[in-house]
Amino acid sequence: MSQQPFVGRPTPITNATHTQKPSGMPIHKYGVYEQVDIPDRTWPNARITKAPRWLSTDLRDGNQSLIDPMTPARKREMFDLLVRMGYKEIEVGFPSSGETDFAFVRSIIEEGAIPDDVTISVLTQAREDLIERTVESLVGAKRATVHLYNATAPTFRRVVFRGSKEQIKQIAVDGTRLVMEYAEKLLGPETVFGYQYSPEIFTDTELDFALEVCEAVCDVWQPGEGREIILNLPATVERSTPSTHADRFEWMARNLTRREHICISVHPHNDRGTAVAAAELALMAGADRVEGCLFGQGERTGNVDLITLGMNLFSQGIDPQIDFSQIDEIRRTSEYCNQMEVHPRHPYAGDLVYTAFSGSHQDAIKKGFDAMEADAAAQGKTVDEIEWAVPYLPIDPKDVGRSYEAVIRVNSQSGKGGIAYVLKNDHKLDLPRRMQIEFSRIIQAKTDAEGGEVTPKAIWEVFADEYLPNPENPWGRIQLRSGSTTTDKDGTDTLTVEAVVDGVETVLNGTGNGPISAFFDALAGIGVDARLLDYTEHTMSEGASAVAASYIECAIDGRVLWGIGIDANTTRASLKAVISAVNRAGR
């Protein structure tokens, strides 16, 4: 017998309640992406069990997409970062595009900046004059690859080049032959030389034609034992689901002859927002190598994100063979080189990704840490020796040089005082985000210990006691008296600081590429091991009597701490900020 609804029962939700209405958008303009017929596809059952070969194209594809392209100094900073991280294949430019890229390639070769086990790659179009110039840029290199591409997709054949399939294929064949001829002519026996070809845009090119062009290129290059060819299959514009992208790679891997001598490379862009998934599925489908950029830099929505791909492997217990252990340094260097900020929600590296604002999340994370310590103790091991299992945290933040911070959520409407809001609104201090996180932890400890509400007055008192010197009760090893700097012709700064160190009047001397660097050098003389991580400053008022606030993040004897200095003189403010951090380290 069915149950009858009783009087007053709410009307149940039905499927009809949720019927979507037509959007009215011009969907007739867009066709369905062609699927690949592989009924026995194998990639869905595959797993990624090792790191692929990586190529960073930050200096080429990433750089050409920047509002403000990298200067030679910023390019070198990026190149050195990539080398430190462990990338063994780095696309360093498009030397035939202009003197800037050509000169950069020459500089890293002539200055011996390329380690013996790193292969540089340079891009060229399939024109003879450009190929000659490209190969010229590599003279004297120890390991180098020329990357040639030409457009093979139907829209390019019809609209841009107005050529037949045979004509387009001939461009690739002739270009490959020219690369070989100029390499033979210009490069000496000291250069281990390789070749890479890209049918552009692979994901819009008919599969049988993409295969035909790649086979024709291989017929010229003749890959064999000890003579590989890299076939890069770019999703220059991401157009399909990652699953269809994987199908195309499995089809190519099955149908290419000489497969054992071919490195299949994947180069996804992020137009559909699924470049990471497309790259991972392509690896499952047979790809050997991934091209991308740190933090997904690149044209339009960007290239695939090498940070996320590598850390995804790490989070599954697979060595990415790239060192991400100092993720903040990587992010800061990338932001400097690209002149673009990394989003605070960026996977693994954003300022907020190891922060919980929700009280229930904070509670679960705290209990997870407690459980990890208890499990480790029960097994007679350290926490680092057992499997990671903390709610809401896919990896241990300290594995990438970070820490977990349960931040109090504050804003101008906060009834609990609003830490960042109070400091900015009442005291004109605009704390950097990571300093906000650090100070929020200090306030959190106060609320945990004392309970109740934290008033704006109490927030300022805690802040001043933690970061600012108190003339009536000075704390810490160092109190600043005065300081002066001179700059040599070569740009080196010499700093002299009069200070009280451990209660003794002392003169500190140091040199560096700026007053802050020189002060760190001076501090080393009294046994302080400090390294600059981040620096920012702003004025707190306008006019001739303006006061500056300087914020400095330092690594001091293995601890990461912030300091603040306030002074009418910006150099003195920065020295005070360093002293603030150093004194805090000794508390």
C-alpha positions as CSV (number, residue, x, y, z in Angstrom):
1,M,0.0,0.0,0.0
2,S,1.5,3.3,-1.1
3,Q,2.1,6.0,1.5
4,Q,-0.1,9.1,1.0
5,P,1.3,12.5,1.4
6,F,0.3,14.2,4.6
7,V,-1.0,17.8,4.7
8,G,1.7,20.4,4.8
9,R,4.4,18.1,3.2
10,P,6.7,20.2,0.9
11,T,6.3,19.6,-2.8
12,P,9.0,17.2,-3.9
13,I,11.6,18.2,-6.5
14,T,11.2,16.5,-9.8
15,N,13.3,16.1,-12.9
16,A,11.1,18.6,-14.7
17,T,12.0,21.2,-12.1
18,H,15.6,21.1,-13.4
19,T,15.0,21.2,-17.1
20,Q,17.6,23.5,-18.7
21,K,16.4,26.1,-21.2
22,P,18.1,26.8,-24.6
23,S,20.9,29.4,-24.2
24,G,20.2,31.3,-27.4
25,M,23.9,31.3,-28.2
26,P,25.0,30.7,-31.8
27,I,25.9,27.0,-31.5
28,H,25.3,26.5,-35.3
29,K,28.7,28.1,-35.9
30,Y,30.7,25.2,-34.3
31,G,31.1,21.6,-35.5
32,V,31.6,18.4,-33.5
33,Y,35.2,17.3,-33.2
34,E,35.9,14.0,-35.0
35,Q,36.3,11.0,-32.9
36,V,39.0,8.3,-33.5
37,D,37.9,4.8,-34.2
38,I,39.9,2.6,-31.9
39,P,37.5,0.0,-30.4
40,D,40.4,-1.9,-28.8
41,R,42.1,1.2,-27.3
42,T,44.5,0.3,-24.5
43,W,45.3,3.6,-22.8
44,P,42.3,3.5,-20.3
45,N,43.9,0.6,-18.5
46,A,47.4,2.0,-18.6
47,R,49.1,3.8,-15.6
48,I,51.9,6.3,-15.6
49,T,54.7,4.6,-13.6
50,K,57.7,6.8,-14.4
51,A,58.5,10.4,-15.4
52,P,58.5,11.2,-19.1
53,R,61.2,13.2,-20.8
54,W,60.5,16.9,-20.1
55,L,61.2,19.9,-22.3
56,S,60.7,23.4,-21.0
57,T,59.7,25.9,-23.6
58,D,59.5,28.8,-21.2
59,L,62.2,30.7,-23.1
60,R,60.5,30.3,-26.5
61,D,56.7,29.5,-26.4
62,G,56.3,31.0,-22.9
63,N,58.4,34.1,-23.7
64,Q,56.7,34.9,-27.0
65,S,53.4,35.2,-25.2
66,L,54.4,37.7,-22.6
67,I,53.2,41.3,-22.6
68,D,56.7,42.3,-21.7
69,P,59.1,39.7,-23.3
70,M,62.1,38.8,-21.1
71,T,65.2,40.9,-21.2
72,P,68.5,39.0,-21.7
73,A,69.0,39.1,-17.9
74,R,65.6,37.7,-17.1
75,K,66.1,35.0,-19.8
76,R,69.3,34.0,-18.2
77,E,67.7,33.9,-14.8
78,M,65.0,31.6,-16.2
79,F,67.5,29.4,-17.9
80,D,69.6,29.0,-14.8
81,L,66.4,28.1,-12.8
82,L,65.4,25.4,-15.3
83,V,68.9,23.9,-15.1
84,R,68.9,23.9,-11.3
85,M,65.5,22.2,-11.2
86,G,66.9,19.4,-13.4
87,Y,65.4,20.0,-16.9
88,K,67.6,18.3,-19.4
89,E,65.9,19.6,-22.6
90,I,65.3,23.3,-22.8
91,E,63.9,25.2,-25.8
92,V,65.9,28.4,-25.6
93,G,64.5,30.5,-28.4
94,F,63.6,31.2,-32.0
95,P,67.0,32.5,-33.2
96,S,65.9,33.4,-36.7
97,S,63.1,35.6,-35.4
98,G,65.5,38.4,-34.4
99,E,68.8,39.5,-33.0
100,T,67.6,39.2,-29.4
101,D,66.9,35.5,-29.5
102,F,70.0,34.8,-31.6
103,A,72.3,36.7,-29.2
104,F,70.8,34.9,-26.2
105,V,71.5,31.5,-27.7
106,R,75.1,32.5,-28.5
107,S,75.6,33.9,-25.0
108,I,74.8,30.7,-23.2
109,I,77.0,28.7,-25.5
110,E,79.9,31.1,-25.5
111,E,79.7,31.6,-21.7
112,G,79.7,27.9,-21.0
113,A,76.3,28.2,-19.2
114,I,74.9,24.9,-20.6
115,P,75.8,21.8,-18.5
116,D,77.2,18.9,-20.6
117,D,74.1,16.8,-20.0
118,V,71.6,19.5,-21.1
119,T,70.3,19.7,-24.6
120,I,69.2,23.0,-25.9
121,S,66.6,23.2,-28.6
122,V,65.8,26.0,-31.1
123,L,62.7,26.5,-33.3
124,T,62.6,27.4,-37.0
125,Q,60.2,27.6,-39.8
126,A,60.9,25.6,-43.0
127,R,62.5,28.4,-45.0
128,E,66.1,28.0,-46.1
129,D,67.4,31.4,-44.9
130,L,65.7,30.9,-41.5
131,I,67.1,27.4,-41.2
132,E,70.7,28.6,-42.0
133,R,70.4,31.3,-39.3
134,T,69.0,28.9,-36.8
135,V,71.9,26.3,-37.3
136,E,74.4,29.2,-37.1
137,S,73.2,30.0,-33.6
138,L,74.2,26.5,-32.4
139,V,77.9,26.6,-33.5
140,G,80.0,25.3,-30.6
141,A,77.1,23.8,-28.6
142,K,77.7,20.4,-27.0
143,R,74.2,19.1,-27.4
144,A,71.6,20.8,-29.6
145,T,68.3,20.0,-31.4
146,V,66.7,21.9,-34.3
147,H,62.9,21.9,-34.1
148,L,61.3,22.5,-37.4
149,Y,57.6,22.9,-38.0
150,N,55.1,23.6,-40.7
151,A,51.3,23.9,-40.7
152,T,49.6,20.8,-41.9
153,A,46.0,21.4,-40.7
154,P,43.2,21.8,-43.4
155,T,42.3,25.4,-42.4
156,F,46.0,26.5,-42.8
157,R,46.3,24.6,-46.1
158,R,43.2,26.3,-47.4
159,V,43.3,29.7,-45.9
160,V,46.9,30.6,-45.1
161,F,49.1,28.7,-47.5
162,R,46.6,27.7,-50.2
163,G,48.6,24.6,-50.9
164,S,47.7,21.0,-51.6
165,K,48.6,18.1,-49.3
166,E,51.5,17.2,-51.5
167,Q,52.8,20.7,-51.5
168,I,52.5,20.9,-47.7
169,K,54.3,17.6,-47.2
170,Q,57.1,18.7,-49.5
171,I,57.7,21.8,-47.3
172,A,58.3,19.4,-44.4
173,V,60.6,17.1,-46.5
174,D,62.6,20.0,-47.9
175,G,62.9,21.7,-44.6
176,T,64.3,18.5,-43.0
177,R,66.8,18.0,-45.8
178,L,68.0,21.6,-45.4
179,V,68.4,21.2,-41.6
180,M,70.6,18.2,-42.2
181,E,72.7,20.0,-44.9
182,Y,73.3,23.1,-42.8
183,A,74.1,21.0,-39.7
184,E,76.7,19.1,-41.8
185,K,78.1,22.3,-43.1
186,L,78.2,24.5,-40.0
187,L,78.4,22.3,-36.9
188,G,81.6,20.5,-35.8
189,P,82.2,17.1,-34.3
190,E,81.9,18.6,-30.8
191,T,78.1,19.0,-31.3
192,V,75.8,16.1,-30.6
193,F,73.0,17.1,-33.0
194,G,69.3,16.1,-32.9
195,Y,66.2,16.8,-34.9
196,Q,62.6,17.4,-34.0
197,Y,59.6,17.9,-36.4
198,S,56.1,19.2,-35.6
199,P,53.1,18.9,-37.9
200,E,51.2,22.0,-36.9
201,I,48.3,21.8,-35.7
202,F,48.4,18.0,-35.2
203,T,45.1,17.9,-33.4
204,D,43.3,19.6,-36.4
205,T,45.2,17.6,-39.0
206,E,43.6,14.5,-40.5
207,L,45.3,11.5,-38.8
208,D,46.3,9.7,-42.0
209,F,47.8,12.9,-43.4
210,A,49.7,13.6,-40.2
211,L,51.1,10.1,-40.4
212,E,52.0,10.5,-44.0
213,V,53.9,13.7,-43.4
214,C,55.8,12.3,-40.4
215,E,56.8,9.2,-42.3
216,A,58.0,11.3,-45.2
217,V,60.2,13.4,-42.7
218,C,61.5,10.1,-41.2
219,D,62.4,8.9,-44.7
220,V,64.7,11.9,-45.0
221,W,66.2,11.8,-41.5
222,Q,66.5,8.0,-41.4
223,P,66.0,7.3,-37.7
224,G,67.8,4.2,-36.5
225,E,70.0,2.8,-33.7
226,G,71.6,5.8,-32.0
227,R,69.8,8.2,-34.3
228,E,66.4,9.1,-32.9
229,I,63.9,11.6,-34.3
230,I,61.5,13.6,-32.1
231,L,58.0,13.8,-33.5
232,N,56.2,16.5,-31.6
233,L,52.4,16.3,-32.0
234,P,51.1,19.7,-30.8
235,A,47.6,20.6,-29.6
236,T,48.4,24.2,-30.5
237,V,44.7,24.9,-30.0
238,E,43.0,22.5,-27.6
239,R,39.9,21.3,-29.4
240,S,38.8,17.9,-28.0
241,T,38.3,16.1,-24.8
242,P,41.5,14.6,-23.3
243,S,40.2,11.1,-24.1
244,T,40.0,11.9,-27.8
245,H,43.5,13.5,-27.6
246,A,44.7,10.2,-26.1
247,D,43.1,8.2,-28.9
248,R,45.0,10.2,-31.5
249,F,48.3,9.5,-29.8
250,E,47.5,5.8,-29.5
251,W,46.6,5.7,-33.2
252,M,49.9,7.4,-34.2
253,A,52.0,5.2,-31.9
254,R,50.4,2.1,-33.4
255,N,50.9,3.2,-37.1
256,L,54.3,4.9,-37.1
257,T,57.0,2.7,-38.6
258,R,60.4,2.7,-36.9
259,R,58.6,3.4,-33.7
260,E,61.5,2.2,-31.5
261,H,63.7,5.0,-32.9
262,I,61.0,7.7,-32.6
263,C,60.4,9.9,-29.5
264,I,56.7,10.9,-29.5
265,S,56.3,14.3,-27.8
266,V,53.1,15.9,-26.5
267,H,52.6,19.7,-26.6
268,P,49.2,20.6,-25.2
269,H,47.7,24.0,-24.9
270,N,45.0,24.8,-22.4
271,D,42.2,26.4,-24.5
272,R,39.6,24.0,-23.0
273,G,41.2,24.0,-19.6
274,T,42.2,20.4,-19.7
275,A,45.8,20.5,-20.9
276,V,47.1,18.6,-17.8
277,A,44.7,15.8,-18.3
278,A,45.4,15.7,-22.1
279,A,49.1,15.4,-21.4
280,E,48.7,12.6,-18.8
281,L,46.3,10.6,-21.0
282,A,48.7,11.0,-24.0
283,L,51.5,9.5,-21.9
284,M,49.2,6.6,-21.0
285,A,48.5,6.3,-24.8
286,G,52.2,6.0,-25.7
287,A,53.8,9.5,-25.7
288,D,57.4,9.6,-24.4
289,R,58.0,13.3,-23.8
290,V,56.1,16.4,-22.6
291,E,56.7,20.0,-23.7
292,G,55.3,22.8,-21.5
293,C,56.1,25.8,-19.3
294,L,56.4,26.4,-15.6
295,F,53.0,27.5,-14.3
296,G,51.4,27.0,-17.7
297,Q,52.8,30.1,-19.4
298,G,52.1,30.4,-23.1
299,E,49.9,31.8,-25.9
300,R,46.2,32.5,-25.1
301,T,45.3,30.2,-22.2
302,G,48.9,28.9,-22.0
303,N,50.9,25.7,-22.5
304,V,50.5,22.7,-20.3
305,D,51.7,23.4,-16.7
306,L,55.0,21.5,-16.0
307,I,54.7,22.3,-12.2
308,T,51.3,20.6,-12.0
309,L,52.3,17.6,-14.1
310,G,55.5,17.0,-12.2
311,M,53.9,17.4,-8.8
312,N,51.0,15.1,-9.8
313,L,53.6,12.4,-10.3
314,F,55.2,13.2,-7.0
315,S,51.8,13.0,-5.2
316,Q,51.5,9.4,-6.5
317,G,54.9,8.3,-5.3
318,I,56.6,8.7,-8.7
319,D,59.9,10.6,-8.9
320,P,59.3,13.5,-11.4
321,Q,63.1,13.7,-11.8
322,I,62.6,17.5,-11.4
323,D,63.4,19.2,-8.1
324,F,60.3,21.1,-6.8
325,S,61.4,21.2,-3.2
326,Q,61.7,25.0,-3.1
327,I,58.4,25.9,-4.8
328,D,58.4,29.5,-3.5
329,E,61.8,30.2,-5.0
330,I,60.6,28.7,-8.3
331,R,57.4,30.8,-8.2
332,R,59.2,34.1,-7.3
333,T,61.8,33.6,-10.1
334,S,59.1,32.8,-12.6
335,E,57.1,35.9,-11.6
336,Y,60.2,38.0,-11.9
337,C,61.2,36.6,-15.3
338,N,57.6,36.7,-16.8
339,Q,56.5,39.8,-15.0
340,M,53.3,38.0,-14.2
341,E,51.9,36.8,-10.9
342,V,51.1,33.1,-10.2
343,H,47.5,32.8,-9.1
344,P,47.1,32.2,-5.3
345,R,45.0,29.1,-6.0
346,H,47.5,27.6,-8.4
347,P,48.0,23.9,-7.7
348,Y,50.9,23.1,-5.4
349,A,52.5,26.6,-5.6
350,G,49.8,29.2,-4.9
351,D,50.0,31.3,-1.8
352,L,46.7,29.8,-0.5
353,V,46.9,26.2,-1.5
354,Y,48.0,24.9,2.0
355,T,45.6,27.2,3.8
356,A,42.2,26.3,5.2
357,F,39.7,29.0,6.0
358,S,36.9,26.7,7.0
359,G,36.9,25.8,10.7
360,S,35.9,22.2,9.9
361,H,38.8,21.9,7.5
362,Q,41.2,23.3,10.0
363,D,40.0,20.8,12.6
364,A,40.3,17.9,10.2
365,I,43.8,18.9,9.2
366,K,44.9,19.3,12.8
367,K,43.5,15.9,13.7
368,G,45.3,14.5,10.6
369,F,48.7,15.8,11.8
370,D,48.0,14.4,15.3
371,A,47.1,11.0,13.8
372,M,50.3,11.0,11.7
373,E,52.4,11.6,14.8
374,A,50.7,8.9,16.7
375,D,50.9,6.4,13.8
376,A,54.6,7.1,13.4
377,A,55.3,6.7,17.1
378,A,53.5,3.4,17.2
379,Q,55.7,2.1,14.3
380,G,58.9,3.5,15.8
381,K,59.4,5.7,12.8
382,T,59.4,9.4,12.0
383,V,56.4,11.1,10.3
384,D,58.5,11.4,7.1
385,E,58.9,7.6,7.0
386,I,55.3,6.7,6.8
387,E,52.7,7.2,4.1
388,W,51.2,10.7,4.1
389,A,47.5,10.8,5.1
390,V,46.2,14.2,6.2
391,P,42.7,15.4,5.2
392,Y,42.6,18.2,2.6
393,L,46.3,18.1,2.0
394,P,47.3,15.9,-1.0
395,I,51.0,16.3,-0.2
396,D,53.1,17.4,2.9
397,P,53.6,21.1,2.3
398,K,57.1,21.0,3.8
399,D,58.2,18.7,0.9
400,V,58.0,21.8,-1.3
401,G,59.4,24.2,1.3
402,R,56.0,25.3,2.6
403,S,54.1,25.0,5.8
404,Y,50.5,24.5,6.6
405,E,48.8,27.6,7.9
406,A,45.3,27.6,9.4
407,V,44.5,31.2,8.6
408,I,41.8,33.2,10.4
409,R,39.5,34.4,7.7
410,V,39.3,38.2,8.0
411,N,37.9,41.1,6.0
412,S,36.3,44.5,6.6
413,Q,33.1,42.9,7.7
414,S,34.7,40.6,10.2
415,G,33.3,40.8,13.7
416,K,36.5,39.4,15.1
417,G,38.7,42.4,14.3
418,G,40.0,41.6,10.8
419,I,43.8,41.3,11.0
420,A,44.9,42.4,7.6
421,Y,42.1,44.9,7.4
422,V,42.9,46.5,10.7
423,L,46.6,46.8,10.0
424,K,46.0,48.4,6.6
425,N,43.0,50.6,7.5
426,D,44.2,51.7,10.9
427,H,48.0,51.7,10.6
428,K,48.6,51.9,6.8
429,L,50.5,48.6,6.7
430,D,49.8,46.6,3.6
431,L,51.3,43.2,4.6
432,P,52.4,40.8,1.8
433,R,50.1,37.8,1.7
434,R,52.6,35.3,3.1
435,M,53.3,37.7,6.0
436,Q,49.6,37.9,6.6
437,I,49.6,34.1,6.9
438,E,52.5,34.2,9.3
439,F,51.0,36.8,11.6
440,S,47.6,35.2,11.5
441,R,49.1,32.1,13.0
442,I,50.4,34.3,15.9
443,I,46.9,35.7,16.4
444,Q,45.4,32.3,16.2
445,A,47.7,31.1,19.0
446,K,46.5,34.1,21.1
447,T,42.9,33.3,20.6
448,D,43.5,29.6,21.3
449,A,45.2,30.5,24.6
450,E,43.0,33.3,25.8
451,G,39.7,32.8,24.0
452,G,37.3,35.6,23.4
453,E,37.4,38.3,20.8
454,V,40.6,39.9,19.4
455,T,40.1,43.6,19.2
456,P,41.9,45.9,16.7
457,K,43.9,47.4,19.6
458,A,45.0,43.9,20.7
459,I,45.9,43.0,17.1
460,W,48.2,46.1,16.9
461,E,49.8,45.4,20.3
462,V,50.6,41.8,19.3
463,F,52.0,42.9,16.0
464,A,54.2,45.6,17.5
465,D,55.5,43.2,20.1
466,E,56.3,40.6,17.5
467,Y,57.9,42.7,14.8
468,L,58.8,46.2,15.9
469,P,61.5,47.3,18.4
470,N,60.3,48.8,21.7
471,P,62.6,51.7,22.7
472,E,61.8,51.1,26.4
473,N,62.5,47.4,26.3
474,P,64.6,46.5,23.2
475,W,64.7,42.8,22.3
476,G,66.9,40.7,20.1
477,R,70.6,40.5,19.4
478,I,70.8,43.6,17.3
479,Q,69.8,47.3,17.6
480,L,70.5,49.6,14.7
481,R,72.3,52.9,15.3
482,S,73.2,54.1,11.8
483,G,74.2,52.9,8.4
484,S,75.8,54.2,5.2
485,T,76.5,52.8,1.7
486,T,78.8,53.6,-1.2
487,T,78.5,52.2,-4.7
488,D,81.6,51.3,-6.8
489,K,81.8,51.7,-10.6
490,D,81.0,48.1,-11.1
491,G,77.7,48.4,-9.2
492,T,78.9,46.8,-6.0
493,D,77.6,48.3,-2.8
494,T,79.7,48.6,0.4
495,L,77.7,49.0,3.6
496,T,78.9,50.2,7.0
497,V,76.4,49.8,9.9
498,E,76.8,51.0,13.5
499,A,74.8,48.8,15.8
500,V,74.6,47.2,19.2
501,V,75.2,43.5,18.9
502,D,74.7,41.4,22.0
503,G,74.9,44.5,24.1
504,V,78.2,45.7,22.5
505,E,78.7,48.7,20.2
506,T,79.8,47.1,16.9
507,V,80.6,48.2,13.4
508,L,79.4,45.8,10.7
509,N,80.8,45.9,7.1
510,G,79.6,44.0,4.0
511,T,79.4,44.2,0.2
512,G,76.8,43.0,-2.2
513,N,74.7,44.0,-5.3
514,G,72.6,46.3,-3.1
515,P,72.2,47.5,0.5
516,I,70.2,44.4,1.6
517,S,72.6,42.0,0.0
518,A,75.5,43.8,1.6
519,F,73.8,43.7,5.0
520,F,73.4,39.9,4.7
521,D,77.1,39.8,4.0
522,A,77.8,41.9,7.1
523,L,75.6,39.7,9.3
524,A,77.5,36.6,8.2
525,G,80.5,38.2,10.0
526,I,78.7,37.8,13.3
527,G,77.5,34.2,12.6
528,V,74.1,35.0,11.2
529,D,73.2,32.7,8.3
530,A,70.5,34.6,6.5
531,R,69.2,34.5,2.9
532,L,66.7,36.9,1.2
533,L,63.5,35.2,0.0
534,D,61.2,38.1,-0.7
535,Y,61.2,41.9,-0.4
536,T,58.5,44.6,-0.8
537,E,58.0,48.1,0.3
538,H,55.4,50.9,0.2
539,T,55.0,54.4,1.5
540,M,52.7,55.0,4.4
541,S,52.0,58.6,3.7
542,E,52.5,61.3,1.0
543,G,54.6,64.4,0.9
544,A,58.1,65.3,2.0
545,S,57.7,63.6,5.4
546,A,56.5,60.3,3.9
547,V,57.4,57.2,5.8
548,A,58.2,53.9,4.2
549,A,57.4,50.4,5.3
550,S,59.7,47.6,4.2
551,Y,58.8,43.9,4.5
552,I,61.5,41.2,4.1
553,E,61.1,37.4,4.1
554,C,64.3,35.7,5.2
555,A,65.6,32.1,5.6
556,I,67.5,32.3,8.9
557,D,69.3,29.2,10.1
558,G,66.7,27.0,8.3
559,R,63.7,29.0,9.5
560,V,61.5,31.2,7.3
561,L,60.6,34.5,9.0
562,W,59.3,37.9,8.1
563,G,60.6,41.2,9.4
564,I,59.3,44.8,9.0
565,G,61.1,48.1,9.1
566,I,59.5,51.6,9.2
567,D,61.5,54.7,8.5
568,A,61.6,57.9,6.5
569,N,64.7,56.5,4.7
570,T,63.9,53.5,2.5
571,T,67.4,52.0,2.9
572,R,67.2,52.3,6.7
573,A,63.7,50.8,6.6
574,S,65.0,47.8,4.8
575,L,67.9,47.3,7.3
576,K,65.4,47.5,10.1
577,A,63.3,44.9,8.4
578,V,66.2,42.5,8.2
579,I,67.0,43.1,11.9
580,S,63.4,42.5,12.8
581,A,63.5,39.0,11.2
582,V,67.0,38.2,12.6
583,N,65.9,39.3,16.1
584,R,62.7,37.2,15.8
585,A,64.8,34.2,14.9
586,G,66.6,34.5,18.3
587,R,63.5,34.7,20.4
